[in-house]
Amino acid sequence: MSTEIYYFTGTGNSLAVARDLAVKLNGTLVPVADVVDREEIRTDAEVIGVVFPIYDFKPPKIIGQFVRKLEGLGSKYIFAVCTYGIAPGNALQVFGKDLESCGGRLAGGFAVRMPHNGIGAAAFSAGHHEQMYSGWKRQRDAISEYVQARKEGTIETKHLSPRFILSGSFLNAIPILLRLGVQVVGKGWDSMALAADEHCNGCGICEKVCPVDNIAIVDRKPVWSDHCQVCFACLHWCPKEAVQAGPITVGMTRYHHPRVTLADMTRGGANISKANSGDYLQEQPAGSASQ
């Protein structure tokens, strides 16, 4: 059976997961951003996987747009994987309802914890990140076996637990969240608008990594348009750390998945081959990939 795995990613977490699954399931990777502007999306694949991050405890807007354009879903086996840093909440249920409204049915939905890359990311240490990568290796095999067996019925939900709220990571994030609150109350949400500071050298990497072509370089400076998905790719991949979402992100630790490269983010899904996926599946040290 042919398999296609669609993904949306900003810092590479969802790409790393999708790429792994493509190897395990002998599937083809397709960036959601490459097809979402079509009037309708049709595929001959019998199995469809969708991998996406969680923003504010729900799927990104582009995922809803993508689902609403899918056609001929009645006979497809469809599964979804969401990557999350804090908690996925009911995101997979939301995805499933969107799918049902378009004639499809979610056979399985899985939540994979990956390093948080939003406000408060610095509260999680490199050790926490390694634990998450190791956890995915265990989930990877279980999800692949579930799909290969065409099982149905598992839709995962995870909410903020008392244990997490009392954990060191959450407590470490409190000062950052307080600063965020002060910024928003004092200056409004517009103070969080993405912009380049004085460290910008006009290299254009932010324009290249934006998955929805929302950035243009004008007079050697990035200018943001009106269809941002808030994936923070521009912020995290900027080599000068010059892209900011207001004062709250100045000095914020930048992150991308250690086995996803800038080339992976800029060259399009057609060239993110299964050879690259195979390299990823090998047990490489986390620091061995290009940053």
N, C-alpha and C positions, 0 to 999 in steps of 0.2 A: 504494500500500500504506500502511495506517495504521501509525503509529509511536508508541510510548509510551516515554518515558525516565524511569525511576525514579531518584531520587537521595537520598542521605543526606549531610548537611553540618553542620558545627559552626561554622566560621569563614568559610564561603562559597566555598572553593576548588572543591569538587565541584559546588556550585550554579552557579558561573560556567562550568565546563566543560559541565555538563548543559544549561544555558541556551543556550550557543553551538550545541551539537549539535542542540538542538530547532529552532533556526532553520534550520540547514543541511539538516536532514532533514525539515523540516516536521512535527515531532513535537509531542506533548503532554507537558508536564512533570508528574510525579506525585511528591510527597514519599513516600519509603518509610514514614515514620512515620505517614502518614495512612491507610495500608492494612494495616500489619503486624498489627494487632489483630483483623483479620477471621479467621473460621475457615478460609476458603480464599480465594485471590486468583485471579480469572479475568479475562481481558481478550480483547477481540475484535481487538486489534492484531496485525498479522502480524509486526511487527518490535518487539523489546523491547530497550531499552538500559538498563544499570544502571551508575550512576556513584557511586563511594564513595571515602572516604579510607582510608588504611592506618594501623592502630594496631598497634604492636609487630609489624610486618611481616606482618600478616594483616588480612582484612576485619573490620569491626566486627561484634559479635555480632548486631546487628539485621539485618544483611544475610543472615546464615545463617538467621535466623528467617523473613525475608521469602521467601527461595528455597524453603524447605521448605513454604511455604503456596501456592506457585504451582501452578496446575492447567492441564492441557491444553497442555503445552509441546512436544509431539512435532512439531508442524508450524511452530513459531515460529523465526524467525531471531533469534538472541540474541547481543548483543555486550556487553562490559563495559569500563569505563574506571576505573582506580584512580588517585587522586591521592596523591602521596607527597612527603615532605620529605627523607628520608634515602635510603631504598631500598625498593622494593616487595617484594623477595625473590620468593617463590613465591605471593604472594597471589592472583594471577589463576588459577593452577593449582588452588589451594584452592577458589576460587569455582567453577571449572569442574567439579571433582569433586562439589561440593555440587549443582550443576545436573544433572549426570548421574544422581545418586542420585534425582532427582525427575523423571526422564524427559526432560530437556532436553539440549541440546548447545551448548557455547560456540563460536560461529563465529569470534569474534575478541576478543582481550583486549589492552588498550593501557594503558601506564603513562605518566602525565603528571606531570612534576615541578612542584610548586608550593611556595610558601614553607612551611617547617617551622613549626608552631605549637605544638609541645610543649616540654618541657624542653630548653633549649639553643637556642631560637629566636633569641636575640640574637646568635648566632655568624654569622648571615647578614645581610648589609647590604642596604640599599634597592637598591643596584646589582645584587646577586644576584637580588632579587625581580624587577626589571625584565627581567633575562635570562630568567627562568622564564616570565614573561608572554609575552615575545616567542617563546620556544620553543613555547608552547602554540598560538600563532597559526599556526605552521607545521604542527604536528601536527593541528590542527583540520581543515584541508582534507584531509589524507591519510586521517584516520579516516573523515570523511564520504564520501569517494570510495570507500573500502573497503566501507563499509556499503551505499552506493547500488548498488555493483556486486555485492552479495551474495557477496563473497569469503569464504573460510574458511581456517583453518589458522594464523593468526598469534596466538600467545599470548606476550606479552612477559614476560621475567624480567630483573631487574637486582639485583645484589648489591653490597655494599660493595666498592668497588675500591681497590687500593693508592693510586691517584691521589687519590681522595677522602680516604682516611685521612691522607694526607700534605698535604692542602690546608689553607689558612689557616682555612677554616670549621671543619673538624674540630678542628684544634689550638686554635682559640679556644673550642671547646665543652668542652675537657678540664677546665678549672677548675670549670665548672658541673656536669659529670658527677661530679667528685670530691666536690663539695658534696652532690650528691644521694646518693651512696654513703654519705657520713658520716651524713646525715639518716636514711636507711633503716636502716643498721646500728645507729645509736644509739637510734632511736626506733621503728623498725619501719615497715611499709608503712601502718599506720593514720595515721602522721604526714602522709601525702599526701592524706588525706581532704579533700574540698572544704568550705570554710567561708567565711563572711563575716567580715572584720575590723572594726575600729572605724570605718573610713571608710564603711561601708554606710549609705545614707540611706533604705533601704526602698523604692526606686523601683519594684522589681518587674520590671526588664528581664530579669534572669536567669531568672525564671519564664517570661517570654514567649518567650525565645529557645530554651529547652530543647526540643529536638525530640521528646523522649519524655515530656514532662510529669512530670519527676522532681523538680521543685522547687515548693514551696508557700511563700507568704509568711505567716508566723505572727508576730504582734506586730511587724510591720514588719521582720522579718528572714527571710532565706531558710532553709528547712529542706529538706535533701536526702533523698529516699526511697532505695529499694533497687534501682532498675533503671537506674542511671547507665550511659551508654555511653562515658564518658570522652572526649567530643568537645571538651571545654573551651570550649563556646560561652558558658557562664555566665562563665567567667574572662575571656575575650577581649572580650566585648561589654559588660561592666560599665563604665559611664561613670566610676566612681570608682576603678576598679582595686581594688575591695574584696574580690573573690573570690580566695581563695588555695588552693593545694594544699600547705599547709605553708609553712615559711620559704623554701623553694627558689624560690617564685614571687613573693615580695615584691620589687618593683622590676623584675620580668621584663617585657620589651617585649611589649605587647599587639598583637595582629594580627587583622585580617580582610581579606578580599579587597577591594581598593579600589573595585571596581565592584559590590559587593554591599552593600546598605543594611540598616539595622536593620528597615525595613519589609519587605524581602524575606524576612527571617528570621522575622518574626512574623505575617505575614498569610496564610500557607498557599499551597500550590502553585497553587490555582485562580486566584489573582490575580497570579501571576508570569507575566505574559503574554508572548507573542512580541513584542509591541511593546517591552517592556523588553529582551528578548533582542536585538532589532534595534538598539536604542540601544547595547547593549554591543558589538556587532560593529563599530560604527563606530570609527574610530581616534581615541578620545578620550584626552586626557592622563590619566595615572593619578590625579591629584589632583582630577579634575573631579567625581567622584561624592561623594555624602554619606558621611560617615564613621560 
